[in-house]
Amino acid sequence: WRGEETMEQRIDREESSAGSRPALVRPSPPSRVCLFMLGAESFAIELNQVREVFPLESITPVPDMPSVLVGVANVHGIIVPLADLRPVLGIPSSSALRYAVIMRCGAQQIGIVIDEVPEIGTIEVNDTLEELTGEMARHRPFLSGLLRLGSRVSGLVEVSRLVAMVDGTLDQQAA
């Protein structure tokens, strides 16, 4: 993410210059989310879209997959594509991928590799901050907005956008 301001810096700047809270985003609070870290950044997924969290025993690489996909995993007899979002976010990749969060979007499933077991949190009315626009939206197309949970600002992962990004159809959906 090329040295641009962090999510926390942007929120603090916009809150101080606007004098009021930015526009609210989905989901409608109160809502439960699965929180996970990639590098030093925090992300959230609506809990109703999380199928499972599991330790990675092995990842099978598949040739000619989009660069964000590191391979597939067999999860209870179902082959699930696994994405590593670190390169997209400008975060150094880890060679020791330890866990995956499997998410569902309709009939599709996709996993995100993460370093630690995620935690569960609840979004309240004042936790939703803004929709992503401009540079942040271009560099993080799979996020639908930002949340402030405790002292952290988390990007809200929109699973349908993540699936579209991996499929290469995200730009077509925006048109």
Buried (B, 14 or more C-beta within 10 A) or exposed (E): BEEEEEBBEBBEEBBEEEEEBBEBBBBEBEBBBBBBBBBEBBBBBBBEBBBBBBEBEEBEEEEEBEEBBBBBBEBEEEEBBBBBBBEBBEBEEBEEBEBBBBBBBEEBBBBBBBBEEBEEBEBEEEBBBBBBEEEBBEBBBBBBBBBBBEEBBBBBBBBBBBBBBBBEEBEEEEE
